[in-house]
Amino acid sequence: MNKIKISAVAYTNTKAFIYGLEHSEIINKIDLSLDIPSDCAAKVINGQADIGLMPVAAIPLVPNANIVADYCIGSDGGVNSVFIFSDVPAEEIKTVRLDAHSRTSNNLAKVLLKFHWKKEVEFTTDPTAKTDAFVLIGDRTFGKKDDFAYAYDMGEEWKNFTGLPFMYAAWVANKEISEEFKAEFNTALKFGLDHRKEVLQELPASPNFDLEDYLYHKLQFDVTDDRKKALNLFLGYIEQLD
């Protein structure tokens, strides 16, 4: 049987899912690679992977896109790893450096600045550019919140703006996946979430950052109706960006 190629993100927010896959029989039926979010998306878009835990902003670019799991990377309010760090308050931001790792967070920053804070700003991807603010996501943000004059948690700001939770990444396939595989896949993901204590024990300590709070409280993993509603709203806002 051909193995199903799966690309997942190598961040801490995905460790429980990886644990579940690696400690279930399904590991023998898949070819698993760990990537940064933008590469994960690219692999699903170009067919190098069959399924990816990919940034939701890239879903419209996937041929035959379909969400294949009951689990995602989400939050209901602050997530503590998706930030706009800034030298000035949001209403004074004029220039923003985007994060090369993620399409969703960059688009979320653009949506919040334009529709929530009503700001027209300039964006750059030049890592050497001097800007008022910059987008940073994932483990590279851990313990950094107090290093900047302003730290805007985009999960919290989205909630303030819409009243809804958010979905950052979803398990998306570019082809039909059998119900049998999806059931086994969901079981493996749930197994990982049920064993977050073991996952925490394997993680390196992170100064000034509460990993247990992050994995148990800040992150939420269920694909709910409200989260689907938020996804559709977010994709609609992206279409309205210049």
Secondary structure, DSSP 8 states (H G I E B T S, - for coil): ---EEEEEE-SGGGHHHHHHHHTSGGGGGEEEEEE-HHHHHHHHHHTS-SEEEEEGGGGGGSTT-EEEEEEEEEESS--SSEEEEESS-GGG--EEE--TT-HHHHHHHHHIIIIIS----EEE--TT---SEEEEEGGGGTT-GGGSSEEEEHHHHHHHHHS--EEEEEEEESS---HHHHHHHHHHHHHHHHTHHHHHHHS---TT--HHHIIIII-EEE--HHHHHHHHHHHHHHHT--
